[in-house]
Amino acid sequence: MVSGGRPARPPRKVPALERRTRAILFLVISATLWSTGGVLIKWIDWHPLAISGARSAFAAALMWAVLRRPRFTWSPAQIGGALAYAATVLLYVSAVKQTTAANAILLQYTAPVWVAVFSAGFLGERVRRLDWLTIGLTLGGLLLFFREGLASESLWGDLLATLSGVTLAWMSLFLRKQKDGSPVESIVLGNAIAAVVGLPFAWGQAPTAQGWLGLVLLGVVQLGLSYLLYTAAIKEVSALEATLFSTLEPILSPVWVWLLIGERPGGWALAGGGLVVGAILMRATLYALRPARRMAAARPAP
């Protein structure tokens, strides 16, 4: 009851379609924030693992402040998500040092394939023909996008990048497993692990003032804010869909370079990027039309 004897209004139940639309918006914003990493890292003259550890420390601090009282249940899904996240961050940095950036990005974003392979058994989320078509078009678009930068300079680096794709997939699977709980704590733990691993590489010459600004932006915006949105979104969409939307990150990264540095993407890159965006939009649109079709089919004839 409220003052005046009038009953309080019950909280509005948000329709599933509205929750899904908001989740997709969060995924797009997350991918956009992740894509700023390449430009921000260029500001920092420091060991790559030190950069990775410092940005994870800032991200963990932001998330802890937002959550205030994180709920650490130490469940297998929470711990698995944390380990998969930390492994993804550290493997990707190591892969970039030993192979081309294009190879590392392309091989990491084989993650949707691994999600599709494991999601049915691990989550009970069935993968449809439309999903496999979207995966194929997305990987084809990424291949076109990085066509000019692909090379086979290091087998070891390519293996690390491929492994980072597997760990990225399992991160999404473990986070989705916690859809009825709070998956963000896995990311807090994962960032803490990455920060500890990067700490030994932080000794020596410290970053400049510009470098520290870049580290703060990397931790607070590029990782912290983006994963707060991502973990909220993955409670409303499948693990596969969340991973597919994350492939927008490498497509958007050169956009920042184009806008801030003036390096214009080539024709193959534009074609590949268009194919990735088109495939994801196609799947999202067709998926959204399914409830309307089911309702129309269930409607009695006049």
C-alpha positions in Angstrom: 0.0 0.0 0.0 1.0 3.6 -0.5 -0.1 6.8 1.1 -3.8 7.6 0.7 -4.7 3.9 0.8 -4.2 3.3 -2.9 -2.4 0.0 -3.7 1.0 0.3 -5.3 1.2 -0.6 -9.0 2.9 -4.0 -9.7 6.1 -3.7 -11.7 5.5 -3.8 -15.5 6.3 -7.1 -17.0 8.6 -6.5 -20.0 7.5 -8.4 -23.0 9.9 -11.0 -24.3 10.3 -9.2 -27.7 11.1 -5.9 -26.0 13.7 -7.7 -23.8 15.2 -9.3 -26.8 15.4 -6.0 -28.7 17.1 -4.3 -25.8 19.6 -7.3 -25.6 20.5 -6.9 -29.3 21.1 -3.2 -28.8 23.4 -4.0 -25.8 25.3 -6.5 -28.0 25.8 -4.0 -30.8 27.0 -1.4 -28.3 29.3 -4.0 -26.7 30.9 -4.8 -30.1 31.3 -1.1 -30.8 33.1 -0.6 -27.5 35.3 -3.6 -28.0 36.3 -2.3 -31.4 38.0 0.8 -29.9 40.7 -1.4 -28.4 43.1 -1.3 -31.4 43.2 2.5 -31.5 43.5 2.9 -27.7 46.3 0.3 -27.5 48.3 2.3 -30.0 48.5 5.1 -27.4 50.4 2.8 -24.9 54.1 2.0 -25.1 54.2 -1.0 -22.7 54.5 -4.8 -22.7 51.3 -6.3 -24.2 50.6 -8.6 -21.2 51.1 -5.6 -18.9 48.5 -3.6 -20.9 46.2 -6.6 -20.8 46.6 -7.0 -17.0 46.2 -3.2 -16.3 43.1 -2.8 -18.4 41.6 -5.9 -16.7 42.4 -4.4 -13.3 40.5 -1.2 -14.2 37.6 -3.2 -15.6 37.3 -5.4 -12.5 37.3 -2.2 -10.3 34.5 -0.7 -12.3 32.4 -3.8 -12.3 32.9 -4.3 -8.5 31.8 -0.6 -8.0 28.7 -1.1 -10.1 27.7 -4.4 -8.5 28.6 -3.2 -5.0 28.1 -6.7 -3.6 29.1 -9.3 -6.2 27.6 -12.7 -5.7 30.4 -15.2 -5.9 28.7 -18.7 -5.8 31.9 -20.5 -7.0 29.6 -22.7 -9.1 31.3 -24.6 -12.0 29.6 -22.3 -14.5 30.9 -19.2 -12.7 34.4 -20.5 -12.4 34.4 -21.9 -16.0 33.3 -18.5 -17.4 36.0 -16.7 -15.5 38.8 -19.1 -16.6 37.5 -19.0 -20.2 37.5 -15.2 -20.2 41.0 -14.9 -18.8 42.3 -17.5 -21.2 40.7 -15.7 -24.2 42.3 -12.3 -23.3 45.7 -13.8 -22.6 45.8 -16.2 -25.6 44.7 -13.5 -28.0 47.5 -11.1 -26.9 50.1 -14.0 -27.2 48.8 -14.9 -30.6 49.1 -11.4 -31.9 52.8 -11.4 -30.9 53.5 -14.5 -33.0 51.3 -14.3 -36.0 49.6 -11.5 -38.1 46.8 -9.5 -36.5 44.5 -10.6 -39.3 45.2 -14.3 -38.7 44.7 -13.8 -35.0 41.3 -12.0 -35.4 40.0 -14.4 -38.1 40.9 -17.5 -36.1 39.5 -16.2 -32.8 36.2 -15.5 -34.5 35.8 -19.1 -35.4 34.1 -19.0 -32.0 30.5 -19.2 -33.4 31.4 -22.6 -35.0 32.4 -24.0 -31.5 29.3 -22.5 -29.9 27.1 -24.2 -32.5 28.9 -27.5 -31.9 28.6 -27.5 -28.1 25.5 -25.5 -27.4 23.0 -28.3 -28.0 24.6 -30.7 -25.5 25.8 -28.1 -23.0 22.8 -25.7 -23.0 20.1 -27.5 -24.8 19.9 -24.7 -27.4 19.2 -26.2 -30.8 21.1 -24.9 -33.8 19.0 -24.4 -36.9 19.9 -24.3 -40.6 19.5 -20.6 -40.5 22.2 -20.4 -37.8 24.6 -22.6 -39.9 24.0 -20.4 -42.9 24.7 -17.2 -40.8 27.9 -18.8 -39.5 29.0 -19.6 -43.0 28.3 -16.1 -44.4 29.9 -14.5 -41.4 33.1 -16.5 -41.7 33.2 -15.9 -45.4 32.8 -12.1 -44.8 35.6 -12.2 -42.3 37.8 -14.1 -44.8 37.2 -11.4 -47.4 37.6 -8.6 -44.8 41.1 -9.8 -43.8 42.0 -11.2 -47.2 45.0 -8.8 -47.8 46.4 -9.3 -44.3 46.3 -13.1 -44.1 49.6 -15.0 -44.0 51.1 -18.1 -42.5 54.0 -16.6 -40.6 53.7 -18.8 -37.5 52.0 -22.1 -36.9 52.3 -21.6 -33.2 50.7 -18.2 -33.2 47.8 -19.5 -35.4 47.3 -22.4 -33.0 47.1 -20.0 -30.1 44.6 -17.8 -32.0 42.5 -20.9 -32.8 42.5 -21.9 -29.1 41.4 -18.4 -28.2 38.4 -18.9 -30.5 37.5 -22.1 -28.5 37.9 -20.3 -25.1 35.8 -17.4 -26.4 33.1 -19.8 -27.3 33.2 -21.5 -23.9 33.1 -18.1 -22.2 29.8 -17.4 -24.0 28.5 -20.9 -23.1 29.3 -20.6 -19.5 27.8 -17.1 -19.3 24.6 -18.3 -20.9 24.5 -21.2 -18.5 24.0 -18.6 -15.8 21.1 -16.9 -17.5 18.9 -17.3 -14.5 21.6 -16.0 -12.2 24.2 -13.2 -12.5 26.9 -14.0 -15.2 28.7 -10.7 -14.7 30.6 -12.1 -11.7 32.4 -14.5 -14.0 33.8 -11.5 -15.9 34.9 -9.8 -12.6 36.8 -13.0 -11.6 38.2 -13.4 -15.1 39.5 -9.8 -15.1 41.1 -10.4 -11.7 42.9 -13.5 -13.0 44.1 -11.6 -16.1 45.3 -8.7 -13.9 47.4 -11.1 -11.7 48.9 -12.8 -14.8 49.9 -9.4 -16.3 51.3 -8.0 -13.1 54.9 -9.5 -13.5 55.2 -7.8 -16.9 54.3 -4.3 -15.5 57.8 -3.6 -14.0 60.1 -1.3 -15.8 59.4 1.9 -17.6 55.9 3.1 -16.8 53.5 4.4 -19.4 53.2 8.1 -20.2 50.3 10.3 -19.1 48.6 9.5 -22.5 49.3 5.8 -21.9 47.6 5.9 -18.5 44.6 7.6 -20.1 44.5 4.9 -22.7 44.6 2.2 -20.0 41.8 3.8 -18.1 39.6 4.0 -21.2 40.5 0.4 -22.1 39.5 -0.8 -18.7 36.5 1.3 -17.9 34.9 1.7 -21.4 36.4 -1.0 -23.8 36.2 -3.8 -21.2 34.2 -2.8 -18.2 31.1 -1.1 -19.6 31.0 -3.4 -22.6 30.9 -6.6 -20.5 28.3 -5.1 -18.2 26.1 -4.8 -21.2 27.2 -8.1 -22.7 26.4 -10.1 -19.6 23.0 -8.4 -19.3 22.2 -9.2 -23.0 23.3 -12.9 -22.9 20.5 -13.6 -20.4 18.0 -12.9 -23.2 19.6 -14.3 -26.3 21.3 -17.6 -27.2 25.0 -18.1 -26.7 25.3 -18.5 -30.5 23.5 -15.2 -31.2 25.7 -13.4 -28.7 28.8 -14.7 -30.3 27.6 -13.9 -33.8 27.0 -10.3 -32.8 30.5 -10.1 -31.3 31.9 -10.6 -34.8 31.0 -7.0 -35.5 34.0 -6.0 -33.4 36.8 -6.7 -36.0 34.6 -5.1 -38.7 34.2 -1.9 -36.7 37.8 -1.6 -35.6 39.1 -0.3 -38.9 36.3 2.3 -38.9 37.9 4.0 -35.9 41.3 3.9 -37.7 39.7 5.4 -40.8 38.0 8.2 -38.8 40.9 9.0 -36.5 44.0 8.2 -38.6 42.6 8.3 -42.2 43.5 4.8 -43.3 40.6 3.9 -45.6 39.6 0.2 -45.8 40.1 -1.5 -49.2 37.4 -2.9 -51.5 37.7 -6.5 -50.2 37.4 -5.2 -46.6 34.3 -3.2 -47.4 32.7 -6.2 -49.2 33.6 -8.6 -46.3 32.3 -6.2 -43.7 29.1 -5.7 -45.6 28.6 -9.5 -45.8 29.1 -9.9 -42.1 26.7 -7.2 -41.2 24.2 -8.4 -43.7 24.3 -12.0 -42.5 23.7 -10.9 -38.8 20.9 -8.5 -39.8 19.3 -11.3 -41.9 19.3 -13.7 -39.0 18.0 -11.2 -36.5 15.2 -10.1 -38.9 14.1 -13.7 -39.7 14.2 -14.7 -36.1 12.1 -11.7 -35.1 9.5 -12.6 -37.7 9.0 -16.1 -36.4 6.7 -15.2 -33.4 4.5 -13.2 -35.7 4.2 -16.1 -38.1 3.4 -18.5 -35.3 0.7 -16.1 -34.0 -0.8 -15.8 -37.5 -0.8 -19.6 -37.9 -2.5 -20.1 -34.5 -5.2 -17.5 -35.2 -8.6 -19.2 -36.0 -10.0 -18.8 -39.4 -12.9 -16.3 -39.7 
